[in-house]
Amino acid sequence: MSKWFVCICCVCYFSVSYAQEFNLGIAAHLLSNNPSSLNPNTANTKIKAAGIRYVRMDALWRDVEINKGQLAIPKKWDEVINEQKKLGLEPILILAYGNKNYQNGDKPTDKDSIDAYVRYASYVVNHFKGRVKYYQIWNEWNGTAGATSVGSVRDYKILVKAAYPVIKKINPASVIITGEFSNGAFNKELGLTSEDFLRVFLSQDMVNYTDVIGIHPYVVYRTPPYNGYWAYLSQIKYASSLVKQSRGFSNKPLFITEIGWSTASSNKGVSEKSQSQFITNAICDAKKIGISAVIIYQIRDGLPNNSHPTEPGFGIYKYNWDEKPIISSLKSKGCW
């Protein structure tokens, strides 16, 4: 184990300088093998029409390595990404979650599972070289996304250090997003707990293992008063300040890779008009403090009406692809 880590850490990678332009993105589950998932062609056309550039999608490990040691890219993935490139969209692939062949589908934390994750990541990056530039190493490691156990920052660092140099060797032009903790990463900033995941992650040993820092400053699921817009502002200002003040990270872009408000009729939902106002303000305030991209969650509602739990109501389009008010705001381009 120790020998393996020494080999990885001996490789030095220098940070890349990126222009601090501002872009919008959207989360879209377009690579799913679920027959009831979104129609990719319709979704891509709607994304383009809304004036959005980035399309953030899960490139699930379990779909690439169904049988242990046998890797293959689903045909659908090529079709979706080729169409996005034709439309001038920029895909971001999330390299996650667990795989049943390793650690019972939990997060990869032992050597065999980490090695397997790196092989999967390498396979995906090599396959899409020249078509996909942006990759994200895992998603919300500190949470239970993908039906996995809560992960530690220490273990996440180990995974990033293993995957980053291999991805860069295959595609030096790739841009790798790390961080991506759930909104629990901001609990200390809001005075809720003592956990400060982002600060712990932004240590000197990680400077050469990340190109972009991603954050998820949701407030929707927080209890009052922490579900107010002020809490969103507090979280993004904290993250921006932390990145700028952390030696070696100050020139690295900060992306909000998930943010949104649900229009479900649950007690966490808001009106469609309020959703539009919140998202518009969130974009403008993020740009104002120097954040480089805002990726909205998500493209379309997951159910045909708003009488459902909070999660399916985050769409900027309704289930039938009717526009919510936020679409007009996005098309007008406002402050961006």
N, C-alpha and C positions, 0 to 999 in steps of 0.2 A: 504493500500500500504506500509506504513512505517513498519508496524508490520511484513509483509511478508519478507521484506528485512532484518530486524533484525534477523529473524530466519535463513535465509540463511547465513548471514555473521558471525553468531555465530560459525559455523562449521569451524574448522581449518584443513587444509590439508598441509602436509609437502612435500616439493619438493623431487622428485625422482632423483637419480643420474644415468645418462646414459653414457655408454661407447661412446667415441667420434669417432665412426667408420664413414666411409663415404660410402654412397649408392647413386645409381641412381634410378630415378623413371620416370614414364610417366603418362600424363593425358590421359584418355580414357573414352569416353562416352558409357560405356558398359551396363549400367543399364537402359538406355532409353527404354520407351515403344513405341517409334517410329519404325514402321515396316521397315523403310529404314535405321535404325541405323546399326552400325558395327556388323558383325558376331562375337560373343564373343569367340568362340572356335578358329577361325582364329586369332583374335586379341591377345588372350592370348599366343598362340603358337609363334606369331611374337615378342611379348614382351619378352618372355623367350629367343628366339633366339638372341635378341639384347643385352643380358646380363644385363637386367634391373631387379631390385628387386621390387620397389614400384609401385603399380598401383592405381592412384588417380582417384576416380570416384564420381559423384554426386549421392547421395542417397536422392532423392527429397522428401520433405515433402508432396507435392501434390500427389505423387504416393502412399504414405503410408496411408494418410488420405483423401481419395476421398470424402467420406461423413463424415460430422462433427461427431466426437466422435467414428468413426468406423475405427480402424487401422488394416492393414494387409500388410505383406511383399509380394511383387510380387514374384511369383514362379521363374521368370527369375533371380532374385537377388541371390537366393540360388544356382542356377545352375552355374552362373558365378563365384561366390566366392568359391564354392566347387572345381571347376576346377582350379582356381588360387592356392588354397592351395595344390592341388595335384602336381602342377608344381613348387612349392616352391616360389611362388610369394606372396607378402605382400600387401593386399588391404588397401587403405586409403579411408574412406568414408567421404564425405563432407555432413554435416547435414545442409541443406539449401533447397530451398529458401522460398518465401512466399507461403501461402495456402489460396485459395479463401474463405475458411470458416472463416478466421480471418483477420480483418483489410483490407478487400477487396484485399487480396493477397499481401499486402505490408509487410515490415519488422515488426516483432513482437516487439512492444514497449509499449503496455499497459499490465496490469496484466493478463487479460484473454488470450491474445495471447502468452505471454511469458510462462504461465502455459501450454498452448496447445503445444508450441514448445518443452518444456521440456518433456511432455508426449510422443511426437513423438520420440524425441532423446532417451528417456529411452526405448521405445519399440524396436527401432532398435538395440540398444546396447545389450539389453537382448536377443534378437533373435539371434544375431551373437556372443554371448559370447563364447569364445573358438576358434573362427574362425577369428574374426577381432579384431585387437589390436589398430589400429590407427584411430582416429576420428578428424575431423576438425569442429569447431564450426563456422558455416557460411563461407562465401567467399566474399571478397571485400565489406565489410559492408559500406565503405565510397563511394562506387560507386552505379551503378544502375543495377547490375547483377540480373538476374531473374525478370526483369521488375518491380523493386522496386524503391522507392525513395532513394535519397542519405541519408545515415545514419550518426549519430554523434558518436564519440568515447565514449561519456558518455553512450549512449543507448547500444552500443556494450558491454561495461563493465557490464552493468546490465544483459544482456542476458548471458554472459559468467559466471557471478557469480551465476546465477540461474541454468544453465545447468551442469557446471563442477562438483560440488559435487554430483549431482544425478548420473551422468555417473560413477564417481569413486566408488560410493556406490554399483552400480550394477556390475561393473567390475574393481576392484582395479588395475588390471594389464594393464588397458587401457592407451594409450598415447594420450593426447589431445593436438591438435595443435590449437593455437589461433594467433591473429594478422591478417595475410592474407589480408591486405589492398591492394588496387590497387596501381599501380606505382605512383599515385598521392600522396602517403604517403611520397615520396621523393622529392616533389616539392621544399620544403624549402632548402634542401641540395643542390639542383641545382640552387638555387637563383630565382626560378620562382614564388613562392607564399610564404605566411607566415605560411601555414599549415604544421604541423609536427605530423601527426597522430600516428606514431610509438612511438615517445618520450612521447606523452600524454598517450598512452596506457600502456607503461612500468612504471607505477607508483607503489608505495609500496603496495597499496591495491590489486594489481593483481598478486603479487608474488606467492600466494598459489592457483591460479586459472589457471595455465597454465603449461604444461610440455615441449612444444616445441613452438618456435616462428617461424611463417611462413612469408615469404616476396615474392613479385612479382616485381622484378626489371626490368621490360620490358623497352626497349627503342624504339621499332619498331614504335609505334604510336606517338612518340614525334617529334616535328619539329626540323629541323637543327638549331644549331649543336648538340642539345640534344639527337639526335637519334644515336650518335656515340658510339662505344664500350667503350670509356672513361667514358661515363655517366653510363653505366652498372657497371663498376669498382667503380666509385664514390658511387653509391647507395649501393652496397654490403659491401664496406668498412665502410660506414657510419652506416649501420645496425649492422654489426659485432661489431664495436666500441661501439655503443649505448647499445647493449645487454651486452657486457662485463663490461661497466661502470655503468650500472644500478644496484643498490644494490638489491641483491636477485635473479637477473637474470643471473649473470655471468656464472653459471654452466649449464644453460639450453641450449640445442642444438638449433641451428638456421638452418632452412631448407629454401632453395629456392623452393617454392612449385609450382611456374609457371615461366618459362622462355622459350623463343623461338624466332626464326626468320622465317618469312614467305617467301616462294619462289613464291608467286603470282606475276603476271606481273603488279600489281598495283605500284604506286609510293612509297609504303612502303615495297615492296618486294625486295629480294636479290636473287642472283644466288644460285643454289643448292650447289656449291662448297663453296660459302661464308657462307651459312647456316651451313655447316659442320665445317668450321673454327671457326665461332662465337660460336657455341655450344660447341665445343671441348675446346676452350679457356675459355669459361664461366665456364665450369666444373672444369678445372684445376685451374683457379684463385680462384674459390670459395673454393676448397679444401685447397689451399695454405693459405688462411686466417682463416681457421678453421671452415668453414661451413660444417655441417654434412651430408647434402643431397641436391641433385639438381634434381628436377622433371621437365622434359621437357614437353612443350605443343606443339604438342600433337602427338598421335600415327600415324594417317593417315590423308591425305588431305580429305577435305570434298566434293570436286568436282573433276570430271575426268580430268580436265586440269588446267593449271595455269592462264588462261584468266578469272580470277574471282577476287572479292574483296580480301583484305588481309587475313581476318580471316580463310577461308578454306585452306589456303596454309601453315599452320604451321606444317603439318605432317612430321614425319621422314620417313614415307613410302608414296608413291604416292597412289592415289585413288585405283589403281588396285593392290596394295601391292608390286609393284616394289620398290626396295630399292633406297633411295636417298644416296648420298655419306656419310652422317653422320652415317649410319648404320655400315659401315666398320670401322669407327673411334670408335664407341661404342664397337664393337666386339673386337677390338684390345686392349681395356682397357687403352691405353695410360698412363696418369699420375695417374689413379685411379686403 
